[in-house]
Every structure is written in structure tokens, then in C-alpha cells.
Amino acid sequence: MSRLAPAVPPWLAHALRAQRGPVPWNAVVRGALAAGPLLLVAVLLDRTSVGVVAALGAMLAGINDRPGSRRVSVKRIGVPALAGAGGLFVGTYAGEHTHALVLTLVLTLLGLLAGSVSAIGSVASGAGTQLLVTAAIGAGMPLPEAGWERALAYVGGAAWLLTLRLVLPTPGAVTGDSRLEFWLDFRFDGERAAVAKVYDAIVELLGATGTPRATDRRAALTAALDHAQDALAGPRLRRYASSATERRLHAQYAAALPLAEAATALAWAGDAVPARAAEGPRRLAVAVRANAPTGPLPAPARSAPALRALDDALLRAAEAFDHEGDVHEERLHRRRRTAKSVVRVALGAGGREYGLRVALSFGASAAVAQALHHVHWYWLPATAVFLVKPDLGPLASRVLSRAAGTVLGAVVFAGFAAVLPRPEGLVALVAVCGALIPVATRHFAAQTAVVTVLVLALVMVGGDPQASWSRILETLLACAIVLIVGHLPMPGQRGGRVRGRLAKAGDAAYAYLAHVLSESDDRARRWTLRREAYRTLAEAHAAIGLSAAELPALARHTEGTGEVAATLERLVDTTTAYAVHLDDTGHLTPQDIERLTELLDELTERGRRAGLSRLAPAARRGTLPGLRTAG
């Protein structure tokens, strides 16, 4: 009789899991050309300390150098870099002109601010991280330059990597006969790849319809649409799309929205569709990548409302591909956050809870480090900043990965430091680590190991002695501090980040359902609301998944939220199917109304069990058009 192997606990399974995908060779090249060459130039000019700061800016910018469009990278890399320069400036002057107690208070307040702001989104989180890391470095790292000089050097290093991101073309990304066409068009290779992946995801969803894989394929379609939406939302000099290529890409993305709606409705129905139905979207994906006309598109059968919607969407897509036209800013479906909503997120339950934990971890680490009187005391609070970030995984996973990565990186560096010539060997090591960062970001332990080697090399080039072993000890101490703070009780209900995301997803689902039931003819508005509903659901699922992988003492605070999100997802899927049905027939049956009513009641009950006092769709069911007489 065989014995079953014990199940791996979620917190450990997450620590053992790594992202997969092709090697981002373009980012590897940029990493190799960023920190290392900057440091080399500074050494040759006898301005080593300036080069160390510039290389640090390039390194942290490299961590934010993720796949996507060039214009989006301006915000993704530039905003955190500016925040980092500000942190370096404030930290330098606070470290030079204040007492240790006052400095600890200043760093704690910065932690509260940065932690609260980090709840807004990924760019804000990156900015908060760099603000705190550089504030600690500025306060503790002995450098001859003034605070403003350090800030300029730091921004210069990040700007150098951003320049490489903007000007280096992606080999093979654009097919064009003329060299001029290539140089005019390569700027949009990230947007083109993102839009093409949307059509690929539609094809995969149609192929999975009627199988157990349909749910995962629908989630993959949401992720592809989110990525394309972000890629097309980068900064532009004019309010309207400023080139034919840009207008064409926006039109191609807009044409994918009704196709995605029809494919989702088919998946909801659960019946397998003919293979011919996926051929049209497949040819559209090829046309996007090749920057070429679509040619004739095979029409699917029109035997069901969703198939008829798919056929109509293909006809509109063919027209959009052939005639790019003018795309008004409202039709780009860009997500805007007003100042009021940003403040509401930062001051909400999730922002307050995260801000308090960051402030306590950062402040306590700074206080302990200064009390130990270590020459590299700034490493301890800087390490705590990365450890306290939920973006990088559950707390236990972060601690295990950080500890393992630091030990590995310190041991590897100790071996290199014993044999490499100085400073040229260390400069080469910095360049190699810069090239490895884009690959290492797939796992927090690997990223930590590479960054540890790079930082220790920078410190030694700057004139400090080899510090591998003290780096290990301080990392373990930071792990202990963050573990303690992570389990401390806080004012209000635990799991505020998860509940905030679920409440936002509930509001978006309600807005989408209300618009569909109003039978409005504004389909562009409907697709915008559908995008927001699925996007906020994806964010809620991500937050719930991270919370579920925490240690049991933390995971229990968000029990039941997964069922709430699943119910919301079924509500949005049902709303999508009914939108297509209303387009085709103009009315819903009593059975349709009964199904919606049951879903809303189920949502109310699951929300109550999970401690969510109000979910907008359930609480306001009586205000929905078409449901006022239901029940």
C-alpha cells in the first residue's frame, strides 16, 4: 500500500515557485550596458563615488525594466527614479544634520508615507520602495558628495538605462522593407506585441470553450487585455494619437474588445465551438505582428447569439484593420485616477495597514542598526523595505527567499572578491550582474542573490572592505524584525488590502451590470466598464492568492474572500453573456432574471461570511434596471 506524500504548505510552495518564460535578451543587453559602463567611466575619471551612486540608480531602474511598451517604461522607470533621488537627498541631509533619534523619526515618517502611497499601484509601490531604500543609503553611506550631487548622479544612472530602453530597437520586432520604415516604426514594437497577444488569447479561449481549461483561458485573456491597455496608455506629446502606426494600434486594440466579449459569452455558455470560429482572430494576430492587411477572414457559423456577435465583431475588426481612422482619447479606454481617488486609496484600510507596517519595520530597523554602530548600518533598513513589500509575495516566502538569496550572493561574492583584480574585475562583475537582473526578477531569491553580489561589488569599488558576512547577519536580523512586525495586531480589520480590492471589484461589477441592464446603445462605454470589472477582479484574485499563501496566523484573516471573488467573477461572466444576448434578442427571459437574482443573493451571503459588510452589487440590487420586480 503506497503512502501519500504530505502536501506542501502554501507558504512554502510559493517560495519554491518561479515565473517561467523566454529570456528577455533585450533587457539583458540593457542591463549589461547600464551599471557597469557607468561605473567604469567614473573610475577612469577618478570620480568613483559618483559612479557608485549612478550604478545604484541604474541597478534599481533595471529591476523596474519589465516587458512592455517603451512609453510605459518612462513612467515605470522614471517615477521611481525621481522618488529615489528625493529619498537620497532627504536621507543625506537628515543623516548629516540630525541626531540619531531624530533621524530614526524622519525615516519612520517616510516609511509611513511611502507605505501608504504604495497601495495605489505598481508604479507607486516602486516609487515608495526606492524612496525608502535611497533615504537609508543617503543617511548612512559615507560619500564625499553633497546631497544634491548624489541625487543628480542617481537620476543620471536611471536616465541612462531609460535612454537605452527608448533608443535600442528590438531585433525582429518589426517587418518592413525600408530602413526608414523600420526606424519610424520600431518605437511601437511593445504595443504591437501586446495587441497581438490579445488576439492570441481570444484564439486560445475559443479553442478551450466547452472544456475545463476555459476558465484559465478567460483569465489569460483578461491579463492580455490588461497588458495591452497599459502598453497603449503611455505618455504622448499630444492629446490624440500622433502617428498612423499609433492610430492603427489603438484601432486594432479597440476591435479586439467585442471579439473578447463574444468569446467570453461562448465560454460562459459552455458549448464547444467549431475550429473555424478561431481562424479569424488567429489571422488578425498575424496581421498585427506583421503590420500587414488581414486579407479575407473566414466567417464563423451564426447559429447562436454569441457566434453571431463573434461574426459581427470580425467584420468590424476587418474594417478597423484596413481603415485606421482617428481614435479619440475616450475610445482608448485609458484608466485615469483622479487626485481624489488616489488619496482615497492611500488613506483607505489597505493603505493605512501597509503604511503602518512599513513605518514600523523601517523605523525599527534603522533604530536597531544605529544602536549596533555598524559601518554599513543602512543595509538593515534597506533590506527591511524589500522584505515588507507584499508585491514580492507572501511574508514567509519573502523572508525565506531573502535569507537564501543573501547567503548565496554573499558566498559567491566572497569567492569572486578573493580572485578578481581591483577595480576592473569588480566593475566587470557589476556589468554581469546588471545583465542577470532581468532574468533574476523571476524569483525573489534569485533577484536577491544577484543584487547582493552587485551591491557588495559597488561597496568594495567605493573603497570599503569586503562585507559579505556582515551582510548575511544584517539580512537575518531584518528578516526577524519584519516577521515580528508582520504579525503584530494593527488598528482596524486585518486583510484591508484584500477587502479593499474586493470592494473595488464589487463596485466595478455593479456598474457594468447596471449599464447592461439599462439596455444602453453605448457599446464603447459597455466595453470600458467590462474591462474595468475584469481588471479589478484580476487584482482582487492576485491579492487573495498572496494572502492565502501566508502563514496560517495571517491567512485566516482573509478566509472566504476567494469564494466572494469567484462569485463576482461568475456575475461578470453572466453579465457579459447577457449583454451579447440583449444585443441579439433585445430582452432577457424570466429565467435569466432569476439567475442574476440568485447570483446577487449568493454574493451577499458570501460577503457576509467573509466579513465584508457591503458589496455594492448585492446591497443595491433593488436599484438595478430590470430587477426591481425580481424576487
ZAMARGU-4260 file (C-alpha; in steps of 0.2 Angstrom, whole numbers, plus 5000, padded with zeros to 4 digits):
<rodrens>
0) 5000/5000/5000 | 5008/5016/4994 | 5009/5031/5006 | 5004/5048/5000 | 5017/5062/5001
5) 5012/5076/5013 | 5005/5091/5004 | 5017/5106/5004 | 5010/5121/5014 | 5005/5136/5003
10) 5018/5147/5011 | 5032/5135/5006 | 5025/5131/4989 | 5025/5149/4985 | 5044/5151/4990
15) 5048/5136/4978 | 5038/5143/4963 | 5047/5153/4950 | 5040/5163/4935 | 5043/5155/4918
20) 5045/5162/4900 | 5058/5166/4887 | 5074/5175/4892 | 5072/5194/4889 | 5088/5196/4879
25) 5085/5215/4875 | 5083/5219/4894 | 5099/5208/4897 | 5109/5219/4885 | 5102/5235/4893
30) 5107/5228/4910 | 5125/5224/4904 | 5127/5242/4896 | 5120/5251/4911 | 5128/5250/4929
35) 5145/5243/4923 | 5149/5255/4910 | 5144/5270/4921 | 5155/5264/4935 | 5169/5261/4923
40) 5168/5279/4916 | 5168/5286/4934 | 5183/5275/4939 | 5193/5282/4924 | 5188/5300/4928
45) 5193/5297/4947 | 5175/5300/4952 | 5172/5283/4959 | 5159/5288/4972 | 5149/5297/4959
50) 5149/5281/4949 | 5144/5270/4963 | 5128/5281/4965 | 5125/5281/4947 | 5127/5262/4946
55) 5115/5260/4960 | 5102/5271/4951 | 5104/5260/4935 | 5103/5244/4945 | 5086/5249/4954
60) 5080/5255/4937 | 5084/5239/4930 | 5073/5230/4942 | 5059/5240/4935 | 5064/5237/4917
65) 5049/5225/4914 | 5042/5219/4897 | 5030/5232/4889 | 5030/5247/4878 | 5043/5260/4878
70) 5032/5274/4883 | 5025/5265/4898 | 5043/5262/4903 | 5045/5281/4905 | 5033/5281/4920
75) 5038/5263/4926 | 5056/5268/4927 | 5056/5287/4928 | 5044/5290/4943 | 5053/5278/4955
80) 5069/5285/4950 | 5064/5303/4954 | 5057/5297/4971 | 5073/5288/4974 | 5083/5304/4970
85) 5072/5313/4983 | 5075/5300/4996 | 5093/5301/4993 | 5093/5320/4995 | 5082/5319/5011
90) 5092/5305/5019 | 5109/5313/5016 | 5104/5329/5024 | 5095/5321/5038 | 5110/5309/5041
95) 5122/5324/5042 | 5112/5337/5052 | 5101/5327/5064 | 5103/5316/5080 | 5101/5298/5078
100) 5084/5298/5087 | 5078/5312/5075 | 5085/5303/5060 | 5075/5287/5066 | 5059/5298/5067
105) 5062/5305/5050 | 5064/5288/5042 | 5049/5281/5051 | 5038/5295/5044 | 5045/5292/5027
110) 5040/5274/5029 | 5023/5279/5034 | 5021/5290/5019 | 5029/5278/5006 | 5019/5263/5013
115) 5003/5272/5011 | 5006/5278/4994 | 5012/5261/4988 | 4994/5254/4990 | 4990/5265/4974
120) 4998/5254/4961 | 5013/5246/4955 | 5022/5262/4949 | 5018/5270/4966 | 5025/5254/4975
125) 5041/5255/4965 | 5042/5274/4970 | 5039/5270/4988 | 5052/5257/4988 | 5066/5267/4980
130) 5062/5282/4991 | 5065/5272/5007 | 5080/5262/5001 | 5089/5278/4995 | 5084/5288/5010
135) 5093/5274/5021 | 5108/5274/5009 | 5109/5293/5009 | 5108/5294/5028 | 5121/5280/5031
140) 5133/5278/5016 | 5149/5288/5018 | 5151/5298/5002 | 5160/5314/4999 | 5147/5322/4988
145) 5133/5333/4994 | 5115/5328/4994 | 5110/5336/4978 | 5126/5329/4969 | 5121/5312/4975
150) 5103/5314/4969 | 5109/5320/4951 | 5121/5305/4950 | 5107/5293/4955 | 5094/5301/4942
155) 5108/5301/4929 | 5111/5282/4931 | 5092/5278/4930 | 5091/5290/4915 | 5105/5281/4906
160) 5096/5264/4907 | 5079/5273/4902 | 5088/5280/4887 | 5094/5263/4882 | 5076/5257/4884
165) 5069/5270/4872 | 5083/5270/4858 | 5088/5252/4856 | 5077/5243/4844 | 5070/5225/4847
170) 5078/5214/4833 | 5065/5206/4823 | 5051/5215/4831 | 5046/5225/4815 | 5044/5218/4797
175) 5047/5232/4785 | 5055/5233/4768 | 5063/5250/4770 | 5076/5255/4783 | 5066/5272/4786
180) 5050/5262/4790 | 5059/5252/4802 | 5066/5267/4812 | 5049/5276/4811 | 5040/5260/4817
185) 5051/5251/4830 | 5046/5263/4844 | 5029/5253/4845 | 5035/5235/4845 | 5030/5233/4863
190) 5012/5240/4859 | 5011/5229/4844 | 5017/5213/4853 | 5004/5217/4867 | 4989/5219/4855
195) 4994/5203/4845 | 4994/5193/4862 | 4976/5199/4865 | 4971/5191/4848 | 4981/5175/4853
200) 4972/5174/4869 | 4955/5176/4861 | 4960/5161/4849 | 4965/5151/4865 | 4949/5154/4874
205) 4939/5149/4859 | 4949/5133/4857 | 4946/5130/4876 | 4927/5133/4876 | 4917/5118/4882
210) 4932/5111/4892 | 4939/5113/4910 | 4953/5125/4903 | 4940/5138/4898 | 4941/5147/4915
215) 4960/5148/4914 | 4960/5154/4896 | 4947/5168/4901 | 4959/5174/4915 | 4973/5174/4902
220) 4963/5184/4890 | 4960/5197/4905 | 4979/5198/4908 | 4982/5200/4890 | 4969/5214/4888
225) 4976/5222/4904 | 4994/5222/4897 | 4989/5229/4880 | 4979/5243/4889 | 4994/5248/4899
230) 5005/5247/4884 | 4994/5259/4874 | 4992/5271/4889 | 5010/5278/4889 | 5013/5296/4888
235) 5012/5305/4872 | 5015/5323/4867 | 4998/5326/4860 | 4981/5323/4866 | 4977/5312/4851
240) 4987/5298/4843 | 5001/5307/4834 | 5005/5294/4820 | 4997/5282/4808 | 5005/5267/4817
245) 4999/5273/4834 | 4981/5276/4827 | 4981/5259/4819 | 4987/5250/4835 | 4973/5259/4845
250) 4960/5254/4832 | 4966/5236/4832 | 4965/5235/4851 | 4948/5243/4851 | 4942/5230/4838
255) 4948/5216/4850 | 4936/5221/4864 | 4919/5215/4855 | 4929/5199/4850 | 4934/5196/4868
260) 4916/5199/4874 | 4909/5187/4861 | 4922/5174/4866 | 4918/5176/4884 | 4900/5173/4881
265) 4904/5157/4871 | 4914/5151/4886 | 4900/5155/4898 | 4888/5145/4888 | 4900/5130/4889
270) 4897/5123/4872 | 4912/5118/4861 | 4913/5130/4845 | 4919/5124/4828 | 4938/5126/4825
275) 4933/5138/4811 | 4927/5151/4823 | 4945/5154/4829 | 4953/5156/4812 | 4948/5174/4810
280) 4956/5180/4827 | 4971/5170/4823 | 4973/5179/4806 | 4971/5195/4815 | 4985/5191/4827
285) 4996/5188/4812 | 4991/5204/4804 | 4996/5214/4820 | 5013/5206/4821 | 5017/5208/4803
290) 5010/5226/4802 | 5000/5220/4786 | 4982/5219/4780 | 4971/5205/4786 | 4966/5198/4770
295) 4949/5188/4769 | 4943/5182/4786 | 4933/5166/4787 | 4916/5169/4795 | 4910/5158/4809
300) 4893/5149/4809 | 4879/5161/4815 | 4869/5148/4825 | 4869/5156/4842 | 4869/5174/4848
305) 4887/5174/4854 | 4893/5166/4837 | 4883/5180/4828 | 4892/5193/4839 | 4908/5185/4835
310) 4905/5186/4816 | 4899/5204/4818 | 4915/5208/4828 | 4926/5200/4815 | 4918/5211/4801
315) 4921/5227/4812 | 4939/5221/4815 | 4942/5219/4797 | 4936/5236/4793 | 4946/5244/4808
320) 4962/5235/4802 | 4960/5242/4784 | 4955/5260/4789 | 4964/5266/4805 | 4954/5282/4806
325) 4955/5294/4821 | 4954/5287/4838 | 4948/5299/4851 | 4956/5298/4868 | 4940/5292/4876
330) 4940/5277/4865 | 4957/5272/4871 | 4950/5265/4887 | 4964/5273/4897 | 4962/5271/4916
335) 4963/5288/4925 | 4965/5290/4943 | 4959/5307/4949 | 4968/5315/4964 | 4953/5312/4975
340) 4953/5293/4971 | 4972/5292/4974 | 4971/5299/4991 | 4956/5288/4995 | 4966/5273/4991
345) 4982/5278/5000 | 4971/5283/5016 | 4960/5268/5014 | 4961/5252/5025 | 4974/5244/5014
350) 4985/5259/5013 | 4984/5263/5032 | 4988/5245/5036 | 5003/5244/5024 | 5009/5261/5029
355) 5010/5257/5047 | 5019/5240/5044 | 5032/5249/5033 | 5034/5263/5045 | 5037/5251/5060
360) 5048/5239/5050 | 5059/5253/5043 | 5060/5263/5059 | 5064/5249/5070 | 5077/5243/5058
365) 5085/5260/5057 | 5085/5261/5076 | 5092/5244/5079 | 5106/5247/5065 | 5111/5263/5073
370) 5112/5256/5090 | 5124/5242/5084 | 5136/5256/5077 | 5139/5246/5061 | 5148/5255/5047
375) 5135/5248/5035 | 5120/5251/5046 | 5110/5257/5031 | 5109/5240/5024 | 5097/5234/5038
380) 5083/5246/5035 | 5085/5245/5016 | 5083/5226/5017 | 5068/5228/5028 | 5060/5239/5014
385) 5060/5224/5002 | 5055/5212/5015 | 5039/5221/5020 | 5033/5223/5002 | 5018/5212/4998
390) 5021/5214/4979 | 5035/5202/4981 | 5025/5188/4988 | 5018/5182/5005 | 5028/5187/5020
395) 5035/5169/5024 | 5040/5167/5006 | 5049/5184/5006 | 5059/5180/5021 | 5064/5163/5016
400) 5069/5169/4998 | 5078/5185/5005 | 5088/5174/5018 | 5093/5161/5005 | 5097/5173/4991
405) 5108/5184/5003 | 5118/5169/5009 | 5120/5163/4991 | 5125/5180/4985 | 5137/5184/4999
410) 5146/5167/4997 | 5148/5169/4978 | 5154/5187/4980 | 5167/5182/4993 | 5174/5169/4981
415) 5175/5182/4967 | 5182/5195/4978 | 5197/5184/4983 | 5202/5181/4965 | 5196/5196/4954
420) 5208/5211/4951 | 5203/5228/4958 | 5194/5238/4952 | 5192/5232/4934 | 5187/5214/4940
425) 5174/5221/4951 | 5167/5233/4938 | 5166/5218/4926 | 5156/5209/4940 | 5144/5224/4941
430) 5141/5223/4922 | 5137/5204/4923 | 5125/5206/4937 | 5116/5220/4928 | 5114/5209/4914
435) 5107/5195/4925 | 5094/5206/4934 | 5081/5205/4921 | 5081/5186/4922 | 5083/5185/4941
440) 5067/5195/4944 | 5058/5179/4941 | 5061/5174/4958 | 5064/5184/4974 | 5078/5173/4980
445) 5087/5174/4963 | 5085/5193/4962 | 5092/5195/4980 | 5107/5184/4976 | 5111/5195/4960
450) 5108/5211/4969 | 5118/5206/4984 | 5133/5202/4973 | 5131/5219/4964 | 5129/5229/4979
455) 5144/5221/4988 | 5155/5224/4972 | 5149/5243/4972 | 5154/5245/4991 | 5171/5237/4988
460) 5174/5248/4972 | 5169/5263/4983 | 5184/5259/4995 | 5175/5249/5009 | 5182/5232/5014
465) 5174/5215/5009 | 5157/5214/5019 | 5149/5198/5014 | 5147/5190/5032 | 5140/5206/5040
470) 5128/5207/5025 | 5121/5190/5030 | 5119/5194/5048 | 5110/5210/5045 | 5099/5202/5032
475) 5094/5189/5045 | 5091/5202/5058 | 5080/5212/5046 | 5070/5196/5042 | 5067/5194/5061
480) 5061/5212/5063 | 5049/5211/5048 | 5042/5194/5054 | 5038/5201/5071 | 5030/5217/5063
485) 5020/5207/5051 | 5011/5198/5064 | 5008/5212/5076 | 4990/5217/5078 | 4985/5234/5069
490) 4970/5246/5071 | 4955/5240/5061 | 4952/5224/5052 | 4966/5213/5046 | 4967/5210/5027
495) 4962/5228/5022 | 4972/5226/5006 | 4962/5211/5000 | 4945/5218/5006 | 4949/5235/4998
500) 4952/5226/4981 | 4936/5216/4983 | 4926/5231/4987 | 4933/5240/4971 | 4929/5224/4961
505) 4911/5224/4968 | 4908/5242/4963 | 4915/5239/4945 | 4904/5223/4943 | 4889/5233/4949
510) 4892/5247/4937 | 4894/5235/4922 | 4879/5226/4926 | 4868/5241/4928 | 4874/5248/4911
515) 4870/5231/4903 | 4853/5230/4911 | 4849/5248/4906 | 4850/5242/4888 | 4860/5257/4883
520) 4866/5259/4865 | 4884/5265/4870 | 4894/5249/4867 | 4910/5258/4869 | 4905/5263/4887
525) 4900/5245/4890 | 4917/5238/4884 | 4926/5251/4895 | 4915/5245/4910 | 4918/5227/4906
530) 4937/5230/4906 | 4937/5238/4922 | 4926/5224/4930 | 4938/5211/4924 | 4953/5221/4928
535) 4948/5224/4946 | 4943/5206/4948 | 4961/5201/4942 | 4969/5212/4955 | 4957/5205/4969
540) 4962/5187/4964 | 4980/5192/4965 | 4979/5199/4982 | 4968/5185/4988 | 4981/5172/4981
545) 4995/5181/4990 | 4985/5181/5007 | 4981/5163/5005 | 4999/5159/5004 | 5004/5167/5020
550) 5007/5158/5037 | 4991/5152/5044 | 4991/5165/5058 | 4989/5178/5044 | 4980/5168/5030
555) 4965/5166/5042 | 4960/5184/5041 | 4955/5183/5023 | 4947/5166/5023 | 4931/5166/5012
560) 4937/5180/5001 | 4941/5168/4987 | 4923/5162/4986 | 4917/5180/4986 | 4929/5184/4971
565) 4923/5168/4962 | 4905/5173/4964 | 4909/5191/4957 | 4918/5183/4943 | 4903/5172/4938
570) 4892/5188/4940 | 4903/5197/4927 | 4904/5182/4915 | 4885/5181/4916 | 4883/5200/4913
575) 4894/5198/4898 | 4884/5184/4891 | 4868/5193/4894 | 4875/5209/4885 | 4878/5198/4870
580) 4860/5191/4872 | 4852/5208/4873 | 4861/5214/4858 | 4853/5199/4848 | 4836/5197/4856
585) 4833/5214/4865 | 4826/5206/4881 | 4830/5194/4895 | 4819/5179/4900 | 4812/5177/4917
590) 4825/5163/4919 | 4839/5175/4916 | 4832/5187/4929 | 4831/5173/4941 | 4849/5168/4938
595) 4855/5186/4941 | 4845/5187/4957 | 4852/5171/4964 | 4870/5177/4960 | 4867/5193/4969
600) 4859/5185/4984 | 4874/5172/4984 | 4886/5187/4983 | 4878/5195/4998 | 4879/5179/5009
605) 4897/5175/5004 | 4902/5193/5008 | 4893/5192/5025 | 4903/5176/5029 | 4919/5183/5024
610) 4917/5199/5035 | 4913/5210/5020 | 4899/5221/5027 | 4894/5228/5010 | 4897/5223/4992
615) 4889/5236/4981 | 4880/5224/4968 | 4871/5214/4982 | 4867/5229/4993 | 4859/5239/4979
620) 4851/5225/4970 | 4834/5234/4970 | 4841/5249/4961 | 4846/5239/4946 | 4835/5241/4930
625) 4825/5225/4926 | 4827/5218/4943 | 4816/5229/4953 | 4802/5217/4952 | 4813/5202/4954
630) 4812/5190/4969
</rodrens>
